[in-house]
Amino acid sequence: MAHLNFSDFYTVPNLKFDIGRLRTDLDLVLKKRKFQSPGVTNFGAISLNQIPNDENSTKGNNVRGIYWTIPDETGKEVKRDIPIDESKYTQLVPEFKKTYFEEVYETLKKKFKLGRVRLLLKEPRSTLSWHKDPEPRLHIPIITNKGCAMVIENVAKHLPADGNVTITNNTKYHNFFNGGEQDRIHLVACVLENPFK
Ligand SMILES: [Fe+2]
């Protein structure tokens, strides 16, 4: 039997955040800001960073961004949504100032070349589309359950909410499902230098 190969899931060594503080400050932020779900069911996003002094950069299609998907039995790939100028997202959104997220953002920025950073909500008993993105993504699970998994091509992996940071190869076809009965919330950042190449 072939062994599973998790090479598209890269756990960053020597980097671990405080899951308790992430959860406490998530609650604080959620009192001030609500998840947006522009045109997609069972999904929500809150932007953690923005284009400097440009509030519109965290609204509408800007919380989603371009992706490719295979929507039907023809197997034909189609492009959806709009390209995003990721490298312009350099300023923390005011609601996150003086929270633990500011510390997390500054730490990540020193280590990686980042684009947008968002809190992403996946509702219970839901999946994304089968799709690929322009760049890898960095995940810090904050609230999850055993029934949550990221699937990249034919390999599925549960990412526990233990403060660890995992970079996933979203340039390959993938999905995320939440098979639990509780919302799943991850911090997700676009990573502009591809470690999988
Ligand atoms: Fe994706």
Residues whose N, C-alpha, C, O or C-beta is under 5 A from the ligand:
A	BS01	LIG	D133 N170
